[in-house]
């Protein structure tokens, strides 16, 4: 149900009444944003449902933001770290408590926040939305996910109105959004620019966002993205500054461990033992500790440690245990194993599927080979359910002796849904599209898939490894 709290029509009400109506609308939108984005889903323990809801602040470890810019001197034109912002400084730039100085343009520019997969970009967006909604400035956070709301050829103002309406069940018109923009009442947060797709679609959306920023120079903006291209910055100065989410330092990793056990271990004594045990395990295994500087991988490492009581010394073994946890241990502990495919068959299918996705990234097979295997050479590493069914059925015929009849299609479709809902090894990335829970998990499985495909073809293996830019350490 959508409630219509639109502004009085101009000409029918006084200017003061219109202003009062806008104030009422902004207040309601802020309250709804605080409630809507306060709760977030995080990976849980093996004996719990896959995704448990908690307040975003409970699991949020405030990152440091590395400010990036062009270097000068002998290395002119290279991208370098030119400073650092705390999260409090960043919020103050977006939503200053003091009155804005019209001449202080450097405080008003929009920001691109870059981060690797699992670095916490979406969590940061939700935390920013809640924080801004609850500040005294009275500004409304408008959070848009590119995968759900923005299109390369759509009007940004129209998309903001749509996003505010769908997230709040409050009818917000385009004219009301324009009024909020003119009166400096919005902070625009856009999550996942890289999810637009490669090529022209991303460029058109980028150009639309630049035009929007130029038309509304006083409106703060945050746009998150994975790194793209030579630098990775999809939007550049003078309208946009660029920052990168820094990996956990020692203090933030310790804070993560503390908060993770605070949330997921109810017994105080067991909580203290778990914290001490994980801290000791990370200290004893430098490679695992380095992986844990990524928030998502830190969560997976904590899950493996709780499940097994220790961490392996080798990176590949850690990933093997993560896959085992998501594919076998976790579902089995809740009595939700997949009927129809044994564990060995699931691994074979996932490893070859991941290898084909690795080729999809342009790091392995030639375009014609990728096409023969059912993938578009330039596509991103995600898929629809129909694509998954088609590709897995093909792999099953090649590797497992399937006949490819209707029964196989039904089985694979059911398995895809189980991998998302029960296993957790797949996640939903956009409307009707999916990906592995983390890119490094896909890369690990792809590396194992090499053994199957190239076990008797050393020349082919050499060509593949020579074309991969960052192969997984064995």
Buried (B, 14 or more C-beta within 10 A) or exposed (E): EEEEBBBEEEEEBEEEEBBBBBEEBBEBBBBBBBEBBBEBEBBBBBEEEBEBEBEBBBBBBBBBBBBBBBBEEEEEEEBEEBEEBEBEEBBBBBBBEEEEEEEEEEBBBBBBBBBBBBBBBBBBBBBBBBBBBEBEBBBBBBBBBBBBBBBBEBBBBEBBBBBBBEBBEBBBBEBBBBBBBEBBBBBBBBBBBBBBBEEEEBEBBBEBBBEBBEEBEEBBBBBBBBBBEEBBBBBBEEBBBBBBBBBBEEEBBBBBBBBBBBBBBEEEEEBEEBBEBBBEBBEEBEBBBEBBBBBBBBBBBBBBBBBBEBBBEEBBEBBBBBBBBBBBBBBEBEEBBBEEBEEEBBBBBBBBBBBBBBBBBBBBBEEEEBEEBEBEBEBBBBBBBEBBBBBBBBBBEEBBEBEEEEEBBEBBBBBBBBBBBBBBBBBEBBEEBBBBBBBBBBBBBBBBBBEBBBEEEEEEBEBBEEBBEEBBEE
